[in-house]
Amino acid sequence: MTKLISNRAIPIGRSIFIPRSNLKKEQLHVEANGEVDIRERDEFFIVRNLECCRSVIVSVSVKEEK
C-alpha cells in the first residue's frame, strides 16, 4: 500500500519539490509518463522533468512499511 504525496504535471525543464519529512529516497515510488530525475537534498527531494519537448505527469507516493 502507498500514500500519495503529489500528482501533477511538470512543464519542460521544470522541477517539483517534495518535503523530506524524515523520508529516504528508497521509500519514494515515482511514476511518470516520461523521463524524470530524482535528487535528494537536506530538506526536500527534487523531481525534474528531463524531457526535451513536452510536459510529464508525475505521481509521487510513499511506500508503506508492513
C-alpha positions in Angstrom: 0.0 0.0 0.0 1.2 3.5 -0.8 0.4 7.0 0.3 0.1 9.6 -2.5 2.2 12.8 -1.9 1.9 14.5 -5.3 0.2 14.1 -8.6 0.8 16.8 -11.1 2.2 17.9 -14.4 5.8 19.2 -14.7 6.5 21.6 -17.6 9.5 21.3 -19.8 12.8 21.8 -17.9 11.0 22.4 -14.6 11.0 20.7 -11.2 8.8 19.9 -8.3 10.0 19.9 -4.7 8.8 17.2 -2.2 9.4 17.9 1.5 11.6 15.1 3.1 9.6 14.6 6.3 12.1 12.1 7.5 11.8 10.1 4.3 14.6 8.3 2.4 14.8 8.1 -1.4 14.3 4.4 -1.2 10.8 4.9 0.3 9.6 7.0 -2.7 7.7 5.4 -5.5 7.6 7.7 -8.6 5.6 7.0 -11.7 5.9 9.3 -14.8 4.9 9.3 -18.4 8.3 10.5 -19.4 11.9 10.7 -18.2 12.5 12.4 -14.8 15.5 12.8 -12.4 15.1 12.5 -8.6 17.7 14.2 -6.4 17.9 14.2 -2.7 18.7 17.3 -0.6 18.7 18.0 3.1 15.1 19.4 3.3 13.4 18.1 0.1 13.6 15.8 -2.9 13.7 17.4 -6.4 11.8 15.7 -9.2 12.9 17.2 -12.5 11.4 16.8 -16.0 14.2 15.6 -18.4 12.0 15.5 -21.5 13.1 17.9 -24.2 9.8 18.6 -25.9 6.8 18.0 -23.5 5.5 18.2 -20.0 5.2 15.0 -18.0 2.6 13.8 -15.5 4.3 12.6 -12.3 2.8 10.7 -9.3 4.9 10.5 -6.2 3.9 8.3 -3.3 5.5 6.8 -0.2 5.8 3.0 0.2 4.1 2.0 3.4 6.1 -0.5 5.5 4.2 -3.5 6.8 
